């Protein structure tokens, strides 16, 4: 029985001991990837802290001792952000006092089944101290701003149209060039489908918004929705593609990413559009 408690715990480990940014990023990746952290156990020895996370209700992940408290520096700042983040997402937070040996084994990715059993049976610290670890800045500036400043912009590959997945993979290396290529590629696709010689917003106006549109959508074939969807193409090109074609734009990468996702939405709409016969478009030219 005693030997069984010395067996490896068989859990996951993340982060690097003493490297706060690596430990912070390790927690953030779960949120970025859509995982659910239902419980976070703070393991405290003096001013050093680790985390034992329950992810997706059954996986246990240990975050190593990159967090600290009680003084200025990166360790307390990272810990403040992470604890505030977990609280913001509704994670149950509890804290336990542990000995130095347990912290050392966790940092070595060597927790035992006995260590986990001891934590499971231990009494949490009451009253809770974790709110004291969150710096006033992280409380006062609001969760939305804190999240925006700390989370890197990433491309949700699951929703990207396959025809621009190559552009998505290298987007952040050359965002302006990538966007311009994406706009031209979409024009080429629509121009070929509609057998048109127009370019830019004129092309989309002809294809989607003329008296006899070439392409349209099945779901709600009334003129209001059709014009609304077609207008997304013309307006996006006038607002974004045309300025990019005539001058160099110095924009923040977050803004550029949101523009890329808008462009991706146009690709998805184009994919859904079907070719319309002349006799099927008469109702589209009649205002609702």
Helices and strands as residue ranges (DSSP letters): G 3-6, E 12-14, H 20-32, E 37-45, E 48-55, E 59-68, H 74-88, E 92-97, H 100-107, H 113-121, H 130-133, H 136-140, H 143-150, G 157-159, G 162-164, H 165-169, H 175-194, H 200-209, E 215-216, H 223-236, I 237-241, H 242-246, H 253-272, E 274-275, G 278-280, G 282-285
